[in-house]
Amino acid sequence: MNAPWKPGSINGRDVFSAFVCDDDTLDLLRPVVEEMGWAADKCHKGGLRNAVQSLSVAASPNILLVDLSESGDPLSDINSLAEVCEPGTVVIAMGQVNDVRLYRDLIVSGLQDYLLKPFSPEQLRDVLSQANAVLNAPKTDEAASEKPHVSTAVIGTRGGVGASTIATSLAWLLSQDRERLTALLDLDVHFGTGALSLDLEPGRGLTDAIDNPSRIDGLFIERAMIKANDKLSLLSAEAPINSPMMTDGTAFFQLQEEFRAAFECTVIDLPREMLISYPHLLGDVNATVIVTELTLASARDAIRLLSWLKSHAAQSKVIVVANKVQSSGLEISRQDFETSIERKIDIVIPSDPKTAAQSAKLGQAFVEAGKSSKASTKIVELADQVLGTVDDDDDESGSQAKSSLMDKLNIKSLLPSKKKSVEQNAE
């Protein structure tokens, strides 16, 4: 609902309207509204249901105050209100439910504030003044932000290598530490963990987009995405297992287009099998992060992914990240792994099960739960490399294989001898 406001949006719209449930609130509201210089006759009786009915046939005001006291399901009703509100409307809710989780969910859904009834005229005046300040604050022009959009896909060579952990941490870093407006798109429609790892409800935004790609626009993005912090928004799903994903990929392409317009950075948690059906997903991606473990199976699939990227996404800078690397007992040494894929591993992230467990318990991104850990330091390094891709015009084709890598994979040669394994694992 709090879409970027533009000066022309005031024309033809009331500055303020209110829909409240009881006479006492109405009597308290009108004098304060008059003090603000607004019309008291824009304070209506009827609550949220009346607001939805009225705004479905009339332009929404710039500031809207609605009463949720008679609502049995406030979050669902607020979504109904969002369907009839125009972009730029600053919405304030009031109600009798004193629940911190409800307050948080309402704010995440796009509300400016929530007033707990009963409230004083001073409290009401403060909230309305803040809404008025938001409405009239100078808005940053798109031209003022000269930062190019950075789109990143994160792909795991195998299940369980930690690609989703890396994607979530990368998005969190770009938004929190680098202060970039960032979108995280979790394309594992049935088993994605993006929302779970950030302690959020995934919602129906992604499944709605897949079912109705024609609905995807800036307003849809604003309503469908879930805010993880001030600069990070998430789009994900937990679709029923008995509901197959029926799409030609149009929705994914349109989502990426809208993200480029609305955000400074996009991070896509991309299941590797989607490359088979939707190769166009990487058509405009700046950086592709391949997350791997130092195992035989990961070596084989890293080779296949590198070969695919060379053919289908040559414009994308490839960053190979070895994750959960232990100090000893490796299945393949780093040297043998790099020999097999015919390129260097860009970043090695050490195994840190303690921070991983803490991250899961707290519902935080890995880098937030373990800010001082060595693993987090390496993910920060990854974020710097990702941001550097838009300034780097080098194709770096020399770092990729020059011929069919599958022809050069010798599985047995990757297994170190007993004497070599002691020396290399000590490193």
DOBATI-686805 format. One line per 4 residues: number of its first residue (from 0); for each residue x, y, z of C-alpha. Coordinates in steps of 0.1 Angstrom, whole numbers. Layout:
BEGIN
NUM) X:Y:Z  ...
! end
This chain:
BEGIN
0) 0:0:0  28:24:8  40:25:-28  64:53:-39
4) 43:84:-40  46:109:-68  35:145:-67  8:141:-94
8) -9:114:-73  -26:141:-51  -46:155:-80  -82:143:-79
12) -79:126:-45  -89:136:-10  -61:143:14  -77:123:42
16) -106:99:49  -115:78:80  -138:48:85  -145:41:122
20) -168:17:140  -182:37:170  -195:72:178  -169:78:206
24) -140:74:183  -158:95:157  -163:123:182  -126:122:192
28) -114:121:156  -132:150:140  -117:178:161  -82:165:155
32) -88:162:118  -100:198:117  -68:209:135  -48:192:108
36) -67:214:83  -86:185:68  -124:181:62  -142:166:92
40) -170:153:70  -144:128:56  -147:109:89  -173:81:82
44) -190:55:103  -187:19:93  -152:5:98  -131:-15:74
48) -160:-31:55  -175:3:47  -140:14:36  -136:-14:11
52) -171:-8:-3  -166:30:-6  -131:28:-21  -141:2:-47
56) -161:29:-64  -141:60:-56  -105:71:-56  -87:63:-23
60) -74:93:-3  -37:101:3  -41:92:40  -66:66:51
64) -76:57:87  -95:25:91  -110:8:122  -104:-30:126
68) -125:-34:157  -152:-54:140  -129:-74:119  -126:-112:126
72) -95:-116:105  -76:-83:103  -48:-95:80  -72:-110:55
76) -94:-78:56  -63:-56:52  -55:-75:20  -90:-69:8
80) -85:-32:14  -52:-33:-5  -71:-45:-36  -90:-12:-37
84) -63:12:-25  -43:31:-51  -5:33:-49  7:60:-26
88) -20:57:0  -7:60:35  -28:36:56  -32:38:94
92) -53:11:113  -68:12:147  -82:-17:168  -87:-33:201
96) -64:-63:198  -32:-58:218  -10:-83:201  26:-76:192
100) 26:-103:164  -5:-87:149  11:-53:150  42:-67:133
104) 22:-85:106  1:-54:99  33:-32:95  49:-59:72
108) 17:-59:51  22:-22:43  5:-2:71  21:30:83
112) 9:25:119  -15:8:143  -34:26:170  -46:6:200
116) -80:17:213  -88:36:234  -62:63:225  -59:100:234
120) -62:129:210  -24:135:214  -16:100:203  -39:104:173
124) -25:138:164  11:123:165  2:94:142  -16:117:117
128) 13:141:117  37:114:110  16:101:81  14:137:68
132) 52:140:70  56:107:51  32:120:24  49:153:20
136) 85:142:24  108:147:-6  108:115:-25  141:102:-40
140) 139:104:-77  149:73:-96  174:94:-115  191:103:-82
144) 201:66:-77  227:59:-103  236:25:-89  231:-1:-116
148) 208:-31:-108  227:-62:-97  210:-95:-104  225:-126:-88
152) 215:-163:-91  226:-188:-65  227:-225:-76  237:-255:-56
156) 256:-283:-73  237:-308:-50  210:-307:-25  223:-298:10
160) 254:-279:-1  240:-247:15  229:-227:-15  198:-214:2
164) 218:-204:32  242:-185:10  214:-168:-10  196:-157:22
168) 228:-144:37  238:-126:5  205:-109:3  206:-99:39
172) 241:-84:35  232:-64:4  202:-49:22  216:-44:57
176) 253:-38:53  254:-24:18  221:-6:22  208:-17:-12
180) 171:-21:-18  171:-59:-23  146:-86:-35  151:-122:-26
184) 133:-146:-49  131:-182:-37  121:-203:-67  118:-236:-48
188) 80:-233:-49  73:-265:-29  103:-268:-5  119:-233:-4
192) 134:-222:29  140:-185:23  110:-174:44  116:-201:70
196) 152:-191:76  141:-155:82  112:-165:105  86:-152:80
200) 54:-166:66  59:-171:29  24:-161:18  8:-168:-16
204) 26:-141:-36  48:-165:-57  20:-190:-64  -4:-162:-74
208) 22:-149:-98  27:-183:-114  -10:-188:-117  -17:-153:-130
212) 14:-138:-147  -8:-111:-163  -13:-96:-129  24:-90:-123
216) 31:-53:-121  46:-29:-96  15:-28:-75  14:-66:-74
220) 50:-68:-63  44:-43:-35  15:-63:-22  29:-98:-27
224) 63:-94:-12  71:-99:25  95:-74:42  123:-90:61
228) 138:-56:70  136:-20:57  155:-28:25  149:-65:21
232) 118:-80:6  111:-117:0  89:-136:-25  86:-173:-19
236) 60:-201:-15  52:-233:3  29:-248:-24  11:-281:-16
240) 31:-311:-27  1:-324:-47  0:-291:-67  25:-293:-96
244) 40:-261:-109  22:-254:-142  39:-226:-160  59:-218:-191
248) 82:-195:-172  65:-163:-182  58:-153:-146  95:-157:-137
252) 106:-135:-165  80:-108:-156  90:-109:-119  126:-103:-128
256) 116:-73:-150  96:-58:-122  124:-64:-97  148:-45:-119
260) 125:-15:-118  117:-17:-81  149:-28:-65  187:-22:-66
264) 196:-58:-62  179:-92:-69  191:-125:-54  175:-156:-69
268) 177:-189:-50  175:-211:-81  170:-249:-79  194:-264:-104
272) 166:-285:-121  149:-252:-132  177:-246:-156  164:-275:-177
276) 129:-261:-181  135:-224:-179  170:-216:-193  159:-179:-199
280) 160:-173:-161  197:-165:-164  194:-144:-195  201:-111:-177
284) 218:-122:-145  250:-103:-137  265:-129:-114  259:-167:-110
288) 271:-182:-77  277:-219:-79  277:-234:-44  295:-267:-40
292) 310:-291:-16  343:-308:-21  328:-342:-31  329:-364:-62
296) 292:-358:-70  296:-320:-66  326:-320:-89  307:-338:-116
300) 278:-314:-114  299:-283:-111  315:-293:-144  280:-297:-160
304) 268:-264:-146  299:-245:-158  295:-259:-193  258:-250:-193
308) 265:-215:-181  291:-210:-208  265:-219:-235  234:-202:-220
312) 245:-173:-198  279:-162:-212  272:-126:-199  271:-137:-163
316) 302:-137:-141  305:-171:-125  317:-173:-88  324:-207:-75
320) 320:-211:-37  331:-241:-18  309:-243:13  311:-263:46
324) 347:-270:40  363:-290:68  399:-288:79  404:-325:75
328) 387:-356:61  379:-341:27  365:-365:1  384:-345:-26
332) 412:-320:-20  408:-284:-31  436:-288:-56  421:-319:-72
336) 387:-303:-73  400:-272:-91  419:-294:-115  387:-313:-124
340) 366:-282:-131  395:-264:-148  392:-232:-128  399:-219:-93
344) 375:-219:-65  368:-182:-58  357:-184:-22  361:-212:4
348) 337:-210:33  347:-231:63  323:-254:80  305:-238:110
352) 277:-260:123  275:-240:156  265:-208:138  242:-227:114
356) 223:-241:144  222:-207:161  209:-192:128  181:-218:126
360) 171:-213:163  169:-175:160  153:-173:126  181:-152:113
364) 203:-152:83  236:-171:88  257:-139:86  235:-121:111
368) 236:-149:136  274:-153:134  287:-118:124  322:-125:137
372) 326:-160:124  352:-169:97  324:-183:75  305:-150:77
376) 336:-131:67  338:-152:35  302:-145:27  309:-107:31
380) 337:-112:6  312:-129:-17  289:-99:-15  317:-76:-25
384) 325:-98:-55  288:-97:-65  286:-60:-64  318:-57:-84
388) 303:-76:-113  284:-46:-127  317:-26:-129  337:-55:-143
392) 335:-56:-181  359:-85:-184  343:-116:-197  366:-138:-177
396) 361:-165:-203  396:-177:-197  386:-189:-162  361:-213:-178
400) 367:-245:-196  378:-243:-232  364:-277:-242  340:-303:-230
404) 347:-306:-193  328:-338:-190  353:-355:-213  381:-346:-189
408) 365:-358:-157  384:-388:-143  366:-398:-111  393:-421:-99
412) 420:-394:-103  401:-372:-79  406:-396:-50  439:-387:-34
416) 465:-413:-25  468:-421:12  501:-402:13  487:-371:-5
420) 455:-370:16  474:-366:48  495:-337:35  466:-319:16
424) 440:-323:43  464:-308:68  462:-276:47
! end
